Amino acid sequence: MPTKKRPVSSKSSAAKATVKKAAAKRIAKKPAAAPAKKPRGRRRPVGPEVVQEIFTRFRADNPEPKGELEHVNAFTLLVAVVLSAQATDVGVNKATRPLFAIADTPQKMVALGEDKIRDYVKSIGLFRTKAKNVYLLSQILIEQFGGEVPRQREVLETLPGVGRKTANVVLNMAFGESTIAVDTHLFRLSNRIPLAIGKTPLAIELGLEKIIPAEFKRHAHHWLILHGRYVCKARRPECERCLIADLCTSPEKCV
Ligand code: SF4
């Protein structure tokens, strides 16, 4: 006797259709696979002859490079660098010109008071925290260092708002030491050429320390910062006017 086929329930076929639809949607939504990256191979820093040539050219082009933060002494330099975190030098100078005209020592800064300092620097990002730091570090300089800016990196780094980069700028510019302050421009440029390769500013600083000949160390960070800021820019490096283009091995090079 032939078996009687069970009628297909309309409920279960509707459910199957829904499942199929959902699966089709999922497939449609699945993002397209990312295009395979070109294998680049491991990049190596340029050799010592190239390092020598790079800095010889920077020196010939600009024998006495200067930082762009305005200051009148070690204290105002320290304050200017503290204020410059995540801000442009132009913006900081605009705010510090009138501030330093009336407060160029820790004593005068403390006498001015935190609220007034805040008024002077309110055009700069993070101004509340920065004003507080400037007031506090001025107080500490008076109480612990006789109103002088200390010359040791470890001591500088204990001041509010002062990190390794700030300490290195102060040591280099105020005390003539051959420190290398790694900012965002220098970090990018060093990894691009590459001079030193690293994932952190400290790795770059220590890498550069090792390879930059003593004769160039004092000005090295200024040459690199200025080149990174005005020529080897983040979005579109201006390779066509780069004086080290023939020595650079960056995959971003466009000449
Ligand atoms: S050639 Fe281009 S990428 Fe290389 S350092 Fe010069 S500006 Fe930067």
Residues whose N, C-alpha, C, O or C-beta is under 5 A from the ligand:
A	BS01	SF4	R192 V231 C232 P237 E238 C239 C242 I244 A245 C248 S250 E252 K253
